[in-house]
Amino acid sequence: MAEPAIDIQQVRKSFDGHVAVKNLTLQVPRGSVYGLLGPNGAGKTTTIRMILDIIAPDSGTISVFGQPSISGRDGNRIGYLPEERGLYKKMQVRRVLKFLAELKGVRGREADKRIEMWLARLSLTGGDKDWGNFKVEELSRGMQQKVQFIGALVHEPELVILDEPFSGLDPINAQALKDTVVDLRRQGRTVIFSTHLMENAERLCDAVCIIAHGDKVLDGTVAALKVEHGGHYIAFALGDPRPSAVADILADRSLVKRVDDSNRTVEIELAPNADAQLLLRKLLDVGATVERFELVQPSLHRIFIDTVGATGVEAGMSGHG
Amino acid sequence: MAKLWAVIKREFLERVRSRWYLLSTLLAPVFFGVIAIVPIIISARTKPSPDLSHVVILDATGTQLGVRVSGELAGGIYAAPSRAIVRAIAPSELAAAESIATHEVMRKHDPILGYLVLDSGTIAGRSERYAGRNASALIDVKTIEESVRQALLTQRLESEGLQPSRIRELTKVDLEMKAERLSDRGREIGGLANALFSYLIAFVLYTMLVLYGQQILRGVMEEKTSRVAEVVISSVSTDTLLAGKVIGVGSASLTQILVWTASTALVFRGRGFILSAFHVANVKIPIPHIGISVALLLLAFFVLGFIFYAALFAAMGSTVSNEQDVQQASLPVMLMLVASIVFIQPILLDPTSTFSKVMSWLPFSAPILMPLRMTLIQVSWAELGGTLVGLIAGCVLATWFAARVYRVGMLMYGKRPSFREIGRWVRAA
């Protein structure tokens, strides 16, 4: 694999005796959409701030595009949408965006051109009003979020970091955001976003890392994780009549952990170390007509609950996630 | 460097574009002009104080002194007829005459101002007495006293055989003292005007430091509470942000001061033209001469003072997360500024005392009190240089401290930190 976009090695960070991130190691492949998943207080925002060089880790190293943090990383290659969003309220939208662009090294006409392109694309201009000339505080919450989103992307960064981008977005704006993320991926950019909404992560992410209590619980591509955590879920359908012995098989706790019998289809979770093939054989042995038998891939949500729940999901410390 | 420039530009333009800035920059010179010119117009238009001759003179001297005083009160022999009522009385009737006169003074309609008692003590040049509604008006009392003195003098000289016209010639002395300050720069205008000018400079410096310092504090707090700081800090270092803020806001305030100075100078230069529009003759307004070296020194003290206080205000701003804490957070910095301004008066009264010297040297009070002292009296170059070096050291220390507090404070939300916690930030950052 090519050099990762982000390489985090053995990173640790504590505040006033409370450990926010402990020994985190992870790689974000270039050109991927990467999900940083975890409950509130897991250390997501602290990790992101360290990637951005806003705060320094106590120990360990973080490289972005091969550059270690201390050497004055080129922040112009990164776009950032923080979880707690805010802009200069009294400033005109265009001026705020120009300022944010200038902070990222995009100046003059080029900045103006890109700002116009984005304003039109996120339909802040072109309607009956040109919102670019309004003060930020005069915009609705959703529009302010769009402006901030433009601010994170106006310098065409190679790495985009979105901290809880979907929180507080209405469905239409959320869709616009998803479209943009897909578009960025298509252009070969790397997108990291942190979220605790698994449906979004499942649909968008190539790879994820689940962290809890500042520690990595698991990481990998979504496909690999599903295979790894799959095999425990089986959905099957039996033809009529169903032999009565089937009920005994499903009650066997050494084989089946949980059953959701919906008559036409039965969904089960296998007991640990139980074999799906054994279950199938037993069903056939009692004379059941198996019309369908499939290993179901678990949802990311399921994996999250299983893994994080196992290490205790009780919400961590307050404040930054 | 480009990022620093972007921050400076934003801070400067957002300040300058605000309505408050525009109004204060344009209206202040108009205000200065009004307070400089209106008094001249008013004093040219209004009549002199009420006719002091509207009194009763109880003359128990047995001479013509009462009549003479009456004439003097009306402004001498060239003046309008006197309204004074002269009553020649015997010394024994004085008490009764006084009670009648008191009644007349206390009368509601057409009251007379007061009554003057002339007796043998007056003839001897020892005493006179005046009772009236205007007895606490210093200038009126002084004028009456002067009239009696003049009348008595004339009477004595006449009894020695001099002609009245000759006496007037001889005794007419209109002395007015003009105080001039001597320094290395040569002869300068008088003490009072100069002191007022120095006071004005100190006061303007204080006002600008407080106003713009508070603006910086609020700006930092807004950046923090609106969470825009997080995006900005991901693009520029906190040091660059802090520096850009101080330079940007400082430039806005300096621009304002320069506009004020230039336009005020213009109003003073063009006052003849403005006054003639009101049909008032031009008046000489004493302004101390400010040489180029003094101007540069004043500029240096303002710039350094601004850096010192702006850095501290910014640091304090980064420790607050809500409006309620602003007052408390700015208190330590405000105390230093107030400690400077309360000593303006003692220093005005005695700019050479040890206390005045020390106060004008200390980095936190030097930006206000040294400009005051150096425009009041001659301060040696060695002293000025030493104070500037001290102030620069103070600025370095203040910005070092501020940068460290700012770095941690900008991302800390919640409860306002105690001073001990801030101390920990400074050590840890």
HADDOCK unambig.tbl for C-alpha pairs under 7 A between the chains (distance, minus, plus):
assign (segid A and resid 52 and name CA) (segid B and resid 234 and name CA) 5.97 0.50 0.50
assign (segid A and resid 54 and name CA) (segid B and resid 233 and name CA) 6.55 0.50 0.50
assign (segid A and resid 54 and name CA) (segid B and resid 234 and name CA) 5.83 0.50 0.50
assign (segid A and resid 75 and name CA) (segid B and resid 235 and name CA) 5.82 0.50 0.50
assign (segid A and resid 80 and name CA) (segid B and resid 231 and name CA) 6.72 0.50 0.50
assign (segid A and resid 82 and name CA) (segid B and resid 230 and name CA) 6.92 0.50 0.50
assign (segid A and resid 82 and name CA) (segid B and resid 231 and name CA) 6.82 0.50 0.50
assign (segid A and resid 84 and name CA) (segid B and resid 227 and name CA) 6.14 0.50 0.50
assign (segid A and resid 85 and name CA) (segid B and resid 227 and name CA) 5.94 0.50 0.50
assign (segid A and resid 85 and name CA) (segid B and resid 228 and name CA) 6.87 0.50 0.50
assign (segid A and resid 86 and name CA) (segid B and resid 226 and name CA) 4.84 0.50 0.50
assign (segid A and resid 86 and name CA) (segid B and resid 227 and name CA) 4.85 0.50 0.50
assign (segid A and resid 86 and name CA) (segid B and resid 228 and name CA) 4.70 0.50 0.50
assign (segid A and resid 87 and name CA) (segid B and resid 226 and name CA) 6.37 0.50 0.50
assign (segid A and resid 87 and name CA) (segid B and resid 228 and name CA) 4.83 0.50 0.50
assign (segid A and resid 88 and name CA) (segid B and resid 228 and name CA) 6.61 0.50 0.50
assign (segid A and resid 99 and name CA) (segid B and resid 6 and name CA) 6.61 0.50 0.50
assign (segid A and resid 102 and name CA) (segid B and resid 3 and name CA) 6.80 0.50 0.50
assign (segid A and resid 102 and name CA) (segid B and resid 6 and name CA) 6.16 0.50 0.50
assign (segid A and resid 103 and name CA) (segid B and resid 3 and name CA) 5.21 0.50 0.50
assign (segid A and resid 103 and name CA) (segid B and resid 6 and name CA) 6.49 0.50 0.50
assign (segid A and resid 103 and name CA) (segid B and resid 235 and name CA) 6.00 0.50 0.50
assign (segid A and resid 103 and name CA) (segid B and resid 236 and name CA) 6.93 0.50 0.50
assign (segid A and resid 104 and name CA) (segid B and resid 235 and name CA) 6.39 0.50 0.50
